[in-house]
């Protein structure tokens, strides 16, 4: 393994393999939302949007609350332990959970497994992004993160076909197959992934890096950084429409299809799931590739280059949310989805690279853990709220919040270096 890590192409091999993990990460969580109507035939609570402690909104939020609260802990762990082990363990556990979902026949069983999935998936993102950021220089960092993010978008696309897969097979078999694939892929990672820096230090010192601050000190260092709070606010407010589109866009589009084509809502969901997820994820893929490349080039001549590219993404998202919420035709809504996806790709591919301009390597996973927690909890709140409010009005209102995020990002984020050591 040591010879492989010395190869020039090894950093890109890590990105490609982790993109596969990201694919499974989002596919396993996303396909549940598109198989809602198929599952409701066997589990009646899944059919209700939100009724007290049960229902669809509560089920989707369960994952997000656990995932969010676990994220700071995951970040602190990822700053101290071998990130390869965390990534492999996380993948295996959530894949096993997905496999077990194929055997559930009650809402309570599904709810518990969804919560466990939130716990296991939370270990992945801080570890993966900090590992990629460490092995890629400032000249390729945004592009590397962008390629990794495409795995998430492609996973969303695959998850969007959940309703079709469940009609061809059944929803039980879909979970079983996807879970099995993930468990097998975790073995592949054991063979080809490593954490060179952490493994080298472990061999030399046989202990935790002595230069690594304590957990409490790391947290205090992060929380005392004013730029961190600006990134935290922007990420949180943008995560709200991000999660809203992931969890509710298929249903919003199904309503538009039902009204436009005059078909019943359950049948409309068969079309809405794939159309919504493919349009959104495909556009995000394009946005991440273009945004990552432009960001890596611009930051070489202007230290705020990444901030500017991210801000362009936010500017695209604002009108997109308004038209998604208030549009009453397929053309208007699909165009808004595509514009939103490109803008979100610009934003998404630069989050960790921007953070690297303000936070040193030893605290990055911890910082991202807090940011991820705030974003996911904000997403959980909006997911639950949209289960009780008008989807269209809710999406449009989120556009106003994004305007505030854009202003704060442009005013507060003024990095002095490409990479904070």
C-alpha positions as CSV (number, residue, x, y, z in Angstrom):
1,X,0.0,0.0,0.0
2,X,2.8,2.4,0.8
3,X,4.1,2.2,-2.8
4,X,0.7,3.0,-4.2
5,X,0.3,6.1,-2.0
6,X,3.5,7.5,-3.4
7,X,2.1,7.4,-7.0
8,X,1.1,10.8,-8.5
9,X,-2.3,9.4,-9.4
10,X,-3.1,8.0,-5.9
11,X,-4.8,11.2,-4.6
12,X,-7.2,10.9,-7.6
13,X,-7.7,7.1,-6.9
14,X,-8.9,8.1,-3.4
15,X,-11.3,10.6,-4.8
16,X,-12.8,8.1,-7.3
17,X,-13.2,5.4,-4.7
18,X,-14.7,7.8,-2.2
19,X,-17.1,9.0,-4.9
20,X,-18.4,5.5,-5.0
21,X,-19.0,5.6,-1.2
22,X,-20.7,9.0,-1.6
23,X,-22.9,7.4,-4.3
24,X,-24.0,4.6,-1.9
25,X,-24.4,7.2,0.9
26,X,-27.0,9.2,-0.9
27,X,-28.7,6.4,-2.9
28,X,-29.4,4.5,0.3
29,X,-30.9,7.5,2.1
30,X,-32.7,9.0,-1.0
31,X,-34.5,6.0,-2.4
32,X,-36.7,5.9,0.7
33,X,-38.4,9.1,-0.4
34,X,-39.3,7.9,-3.8
35,X,-40.6,4.5,-2.6
36,X,-43.0,6.1,-0.2
37,X,-46.2,5.1,-2.0
38,X,-45.0,1.5,-2.6
39,X,-44.1,1.1,1.1
40,X,-47.4,2.6,2.2
41,X,-49.3,-0.4,0.9
42,X,-47.5,-2.5,3.6
43,X,-46.8,0.2,6.3
44,X,-49.8,2.5,6.7
45,X,-48.0,5.2,8.7
46,X,-45.8,6.0,5.7
47,X,-48.8,7.3,3.8
48,X,-49.4,10.2,6.2
49,X,-47.4,13.4,5.9
50,X,-47.0,14.1,9.6
51,X,-49.3,13.0,12.4
52,X,-47.9,13.5,15.9
53,X,-44.9,11.3,16.5
54,X,-45.5,9.1,13.4
55,X,-45.8,9.7,9.7
56,X,-43.6,10.5,6.8
57,X,-42.2,13.8,8.0
58,X,-41.2,12.2,11.4
59,X,-39.6,9.3,9.6
60,X,-37.5,11.5,7.3
61,X,-36.6,13.9,10.2
62,X,-35.5,11.0,12.5
63,X,-32.5,10.3,10.2
64,X,-31.6,14.0,10.1
65,X,-31.8,14.7,13.8
66,X,-29.5,11.7,14.6
67,X,-27.2,12.5,11.7
68,X,-27.0,16.1,12.7
69,X,-26.3,15.6,16.4
70,X,-23.7,13.0,15.7
71,X,-21.8,15.2,13.2
72,X,-19.6,17.2,15.7
73,X,-18.7,14.0,17.5
74,X,-17.8,12.4,14.1
75,X,-15.7,15.4,13.2
76,X,-13.7,15.3,16.5
77,X,-13.1,11.6,15.9
78,X,-12.0,12.1,12.3
79,X,-9.4,14.7,13.4
80,X,-7.8,12.1,15.7
81,X,-8.2,8.6,14.3
82,X,-7.4,6.7,11.1
83,X,-10.0,8.1,8.6
84,X,-9.8,5.0,6.4
85,X,-11.2,2.9,9.3
86,X,-14.0,5.4,10.0
87,X,-15.0,5.5,6.3
88,X,-15.0,1.7,5.9
89,X,-16.8,1.1,9.2
90,X,-19.4,3.8,8.4
91,X,-20.1,2.3,5.0
92,X,-20.4,-1.3,6.3
93,X,-22.8,-0.3,9.1
94,X,-25.2,1.8,7.0
95,X,-25.2,-0.8,4.2
96,X,-26.1,-3.5,6.8
97,X,-28.9,-1.2,8.0
98,X,-30.1,-0.8,4.4
99,X,-30.1,-4.6,4.0
100,X,-32.1,-5.0,7.2
101,X,-34.7,-2.5,5.9
102,X,-35.6,-5.2,3.4
103,X,-37.0,-7.3,6.2
104,X,-39.1,-4.7,8.1
105,X,-42.8,-4.9,8.3
106,X,-43.7,-2.3,10.9
107,X,-43.2,1.5,11.1
108,X,-41.3,1.2,14.4
109,X,-38.7,-1.1,12.9
110,X,-38.3,1.2,9.9
111,X,-38.0,4.3,12.2
112,X,-35.3,2.6,14.4
113,X,-33.3,1.5,11.4
114,X,-33.6,5.0,9.8
115,X,-32.2,6.5,13.0
116,X,-29.3,4.0,13.1
117,X,-28.5,4.9,9.5
118,X,-28.3,8.6,10.5
119,X,-25.7,7.6,13.2
120,X,-23.5,5.5,10.9
121,X,-23.7,7.9,7.9
122,X,-22.6,10.8,10.1
123,X,-19.2,9.3,10.5
124,X,-18.5,9.4,6.8
125,X,-18.6,13.0,5.4
126,X,-16.2,14.8,7.9
127,X,-13.6,12.0,7.5
128,X,-13.9,11.8,3.7
129,X,-13.8,15.5,3.1
130,X,-10.9,16.2,5.5
131,X,-8.9,13.3,3.9
132,X,-9.5,14.6,0.4
133,X,-8.6,18.1,1.5
134,X,-5.3,16.9,3.0
135,X,-4.1,14.9,0.0
136,X,-5.0,17.6,-2.6
137,X,-3.3,20.9,-2.8
138,X,-5.0,24.2,-3.3
139,X,-4.6,23.8,-7.1
140,X,-6.9,20.8,-7.3
141,X,-8.9,20.9,-4.0
142,X,-12.2,22.3,-5.3
143,X,-12.1,20.0,-8.3
144,X,-11.4,17.0,-6.1
145,X,-14.2,17.9,-3.7
146,X,-16.4,18.5,-6.7
147,X,-15.8,15.0,-8.2
148,X,-16.5,13.5,-4.8
149,X,-19.8,15.5,-4.6
150,X,-20.8,14.1,-8.0
151,X,-21.0,10.7,-6.3
152,X,-23.6,12.2,-4.0
153,X,-25.5,13.6,-7.0
154,X,-25.4,10.3,-8.9
155,X,-26.5,8.6,-5.7
156,X,-29.5,10.9,-5.7
157,X,-30.3,10.0,-9.3
158,X,-30.1,6.3,-8.5
159,X,-32.3,6.8,-5.4
160,X,-34.8,8.7,-7.6
161,X,-35.5,5.4,-9.5
162,X,-36.6,3.8,-6.2
163,X,-40.2,3.9,-7.2
164,X,-39.5,2.2,-10.6
165,X,-37.2,-0.4,-9.0
166,X,-39.8,-1.2,-6.4
167,X,-42.5,-1.7,-9.1
168,X,-40.3,-4.0,-11.1
169,X,-39.1,-6.0,-8.1
170,X,-40.6,-4.9,-4.7
171,X,-39.3,-2.4,-2.1
172,X,-38.0,-5.2,0.1
173,X,-35.7,-6.5,-2.6
174,X,-34.5,-3.1,-3.5
175,X,-33.2,-2.5,0.1
176,X,-31.7,-6.0,0.2
177,X,-29.7,-5.6,-3.0
178,X,-28.4,-2.1,-2.3
179,X,-27.4,-3.1,1.2
180,X,-25.5,-6.1,0.0
181,X,-23.6,-4.0,-2.7
182,X,-22.5,-1.6,0.0
183,X,-21.1,-4.3,2.3
184,X,-19.1,-5.8,-0.6
185,X,-17.8,-2.3,-1.5
186,X,-16.5,-1.8,2.0
187,X,-14.1,-4.7,1.4
188,X,-12.8,-3.0,-1.7
189,X,-12.0,0.1,0.3
190,X,-10.0,-2.0,2.8
191,X,-7.8,-3.1,-0.1
192,X,-7.2,0.2,-1.9
193,X,-7.7,3.1,0.5
194,X,-5.3,4.4,3.1
195,X,-4.8,7.5,5.3
196,X,-1.0,8.0,4.6
197,X,-0.4,10.9,7.0
198,X,-2.2,9.3,10.0
199,X,-0.7,5.8,9.3
200,X,2.8,7.2,9.1
201,X,2.5,9.0,12.4
202,X,1.0,6.0,14.1
203,X,4.0,3.9,13.1
204,X,6.5,6.5,14.2
205,X,4.9,7.4,17.5
206,X,2.4,4.6,18.2
207,X,0.1,7.2,19.7
208,X,-2.1,10.2,18.9
209,X,-0.3,13.1,17.2
210,X,1.2,15.1,20.2
211,X,0.6,18.3,18.2
212,X,-3.1,17.6,18.0
213,X,-5.0,19.8,20.6
214,X,-7.4,18.2,23.0
215,X,-11.1,17.8,21.9
216,X,-12.1,20.7,24.1
217,X,-9.3,23.0,22.8
218,X,-10.0,22.1,19.2
219,X,-13.7,23.0,19.7
220,X,-12.8,26.3,21.3
221,X,-10.3,27.2,18.6
222,X,-13.0,26.5,16.0
223,X,-15.7,28.4,17.8
224,X,-13.4,31.4,18.4
225,X,-12.9,31.8,14.6
226,X,-15.3,34.5,13.3
227,X,-15.1,33.3,9.7
228,X,-16.2,29.9,10.9
229,X,-19.5,31.4,12.1
230,X,-20.1,33.1,8.7
231,X,-19.5,29.8,6.9
232,X,-21.7,28.1,9.5
233,X,-24.6,30.5,8.8
234,X,-24.4,30.3,5.1
235,X,-24.1,26.5,5.0
236,X,-27.0,26.2,7.4
237,X,-29.4,28.4,5.5
238,X,-28.4,26.8,2.2
239,X,-28.8,23.3,3.6
240,X,-32.5,24.1,4.3
241,X,-33.5,24.4,0.6
242,X,-31.0,21.6,-0.1
243,X,-32.7,19.2,2.2
244,X,-36.2,20.5,1.2
245,X,-35.5,19.6,-2.4
246,X,-34.1,16.2,-1.5
247,X,-37.1,15.2,0.7
248,X,-40.1,17.1,-0.8
249,X,-39.3,18.0,-4.4
250,X,-40.6,14.7,-5.8
251,X,-44.0,15.4,-4.1
252,X,-44.1,19.0,-5.1
253,X,-43.4,18.0,-8.7
254,X,-46.0,15.2,-8.5
255,X,-48.6,17.8,-7.6
256,X,-47.7,19.8,-10.7
257,X,-47.8,16.7,-12.9
258,X,-51.1,15.7,-11.4
259,X,-52.7,19.1,-12.0
260,X,-51.1,19.4,-15.5
261,X,-51.7,15.9,-16.8
262,X,-54.9,15.1,-14.8
263,X,-53.6,11.8,-13.3
264,X,-53.8,10.6,-9.7
265,X,-51.0,11.6,-7.3
266,X,-49.7,8.1,-6.7
267,X,-49.2,7.5,-10.4
268,X,-47.7,11.0,-10.8
269,X,-45.1,10.1,-8.2
270,X,-43.8,7.4,-10.6
271,X,-42.9,10.1,-13.0
272,X,-42.0,12.9,-10.4
273,X,-39.4,10.9,-8.5
274,X,-37.1,10.2,-11.4
275,X,-37.7,13.6,-13.1
276,X,-37.1,15.6,-10.0
277,X,-34.0,13.8,-8.8
278,X,-32.4,13.3,-12.2
279,X,-32.9,17.0,-13.1
280,X,-31.6,18.3,-9.8
281,X,-28.7,15.9,-9.4
282,X,-27.7,16.1,-13.1
283,X,-27.6,19.9,-12.9
284,X,-25.7,19.8,-9.6
285,X,-23.2,17.5,-11.3
286,X,-22.6,20.0,-14.0
287,X,-22.4,22.9,-11.5
288,X,-19.9,21.0,-9.4
289,X,-17.6,20.2,-12.3
290,X,-17.7,23.8,-13.7
291,X,-17.6,25.4,-10.3
292,X,-14.7,23.3,-9.1
293,X,-12.6,24.0,-12.2
294,X,-13.3,27.7,-12.2
295,X,-12.7,28.0,-8.4
296,X,-9.3,26.2,-8.6
297,X,-8.2,28.6,-11.4
298,X,-9.6,31.8,-9.9
299,X,-8.1,31.3,-6.5
300,X,-4.6,31.2,-8.0
301,X,-5.0,34.9,-9.0
302,X,-7.5,36.1,-6.4
303,X,-7.6,34.6,-2.9
304,X,-11.4,35.2,-2.8
305,X,-11.9,33.2,-6.0
306,X,-13.7,30.3,-4.2
307,X,-15.9,32.7,-2.3
308,X,-16.9,34.4,-5.6
309,X,-17.8,31.2,-7.3
310,X,-19.8,30.0,-4.3
311,X,-21.6,33.4,-4.3
312,X,-22.5,33.1,-8.0
313,X,-24.1,29.8,-7.1
314,X,-26.2,31.4,-4.3
315,X,-27.3,34.1,-6.8
316,X,-28.6,31.4,-9.1
317,X,-30.5,29.6,-6.3
318,X,-32.6,32.6,-5.2
319,X,-34.9,32.9,-8.3
320,X,-34.8,29.1,-8.7
321,X,-36.5,28.6,-5.3
322,X,-39.2,31.2,-6.1
323,X,-40.1,29.6,-9.4
324,X,-40.0,26.1,-8.0
325,X,-42.5,27.2,-5.3
326,X,-44.8,29.4,-7.4
327,X,-44.4,27.9,-10.9
328,X,-47.6,26.2,-12.1
329,X,-46.2,24.6,-15.3
330,X,-43.8,21.7,-15.9
331,X,-41.6,24.0,-18.0
332,X,-41.2,26.6,-15.3
333,X,-40.6,24.1,-12.5
334,X,-38.1,22.0,-14.4
335,X,-36.2,25.1,-15.6
336,X,-36.1,26.3,-11.9
337,X,-34.8,22.9,-10.8
338,X,-32.0,22.9,-13.4
339,X,-31.0,26.4,-12.3
340,X,-31.1,25.5,-8.7
341,X,-28.9,22.4,-9.3
342,X,-26.2,24.3,-11.1
343,X,-26.1,27.0,-8.4
344,X,-26.0,24.4,-5.7
345,X,-23.2,22.6,-7.4
346,X,-21.2,25.9,-7.5
347,X,-21.9,26.3,-3.7
348,X,-21.4,22.6,-2.7
349,X,-18.0,22.1,-4.3
350,X,-16.5,25.0,-2.5
351,X,-17.7,24.5,1.1
352,X,-14.7,22.5,2.4
353,X,-12.1,24.4,0.2
354,X,-13.4,27.7,1.6
355,X,-13.2,26.3,5.2
356,X,-9.6,25.3,4.5
357,X,-8.8,29.0,3.9
358,X,-9.8,29.7,7.5
359,X,-9.3,26.5,9.6
360,X,-6.0,24.6,9.9
361,X,-5.8,20.9,9.0
362,X,-6.0,19.6,12.6
363,X,-9.4,21.2,13.2
364,X,-11.1,20.8,9.8
365,X,-13.1,17.7,10.5
366,X,-14.2,19.1,13.8
367,X,-15.3,22.4,12.1
368,X,-17.1,20.6,9.3
369,X,-18.8,18.4,11.9
370,X,-20.4,21.4,13.5
371,X,-21.3,22.9,10.1
372,X,-22.8,19.6,9.0
373,X,-24.8,19.4,12.3
374,X,-26.2,22.9,11.9
375,X,-27.1,22.3,8.3
376,X,-28.7,19.0,8.9
377,X,-30.7,20.2,11.9
378,X,-31.9,23.2,9.9
379,X,-32.9,20.7,7.2
380,X,-34.7,18.5,9.7
381,X,-36.7,21.6,10.9
382,X,-37.6,22.6,7.3
383,X,-38.5,19.0,6.4
384,X,-40.9,18.8,9.3
385,X,-42.3,22.3,8.7
386,X,-42.9,21.6,5.0
387,X,-44.9,18.6,6.0
388,X,-47.4,21.0,7.6
389,X,-47.2,24.0,5.3
390,X,-47.8,24.7,1.6
391,X,-44.8,23.3,-0.3
392,X,-45.0,26.0,-2.9
393,X,-45.0,28.9,-0.5
394,X,-42.3,27.3,1.7
395,X,-39.9,26.9,-1.3
396,X,-40.5,30.5,-2.3
397,X,-39.8,31.8,1.2
398,X,-36.5,30.0,1.3
399,X,-35.4,32.2,-1.6
400,X,-35.5,35.2,0.7
401,X,-33.3,33.5,3.3
402,X,-30.8,32.7,0.6
403,X,-30.4,36.5,-0.3
404,X,-29.3,37.1,3.3
405,X,-26.8,34.3,3.0
406,X,-25.4,35.7,-0.2
407,X,-24.8,39.1,1.5
408,X,-23.1,37.6,4.6
409,X,-20.8,35.5,2.5
410,X,-19.7,38.4,0.3
411,X,-19.2,40.7,3.3
412,X,-17.7,38.4,6.0
413,X,-15.6,35.9,4.1
414,X,-12.3,37.6,3.3
415,X,-9.5,34.9,3.3
416,X,-5.8,35.8,3.4
417,X,-4.5,32.5,2.2
418,X,-5.4,29.6,-0.1
419,X,-4.7,27.1,2.6
420,X,-4.5,27.6,6.4
421,X,-1.7,25.4,7.7
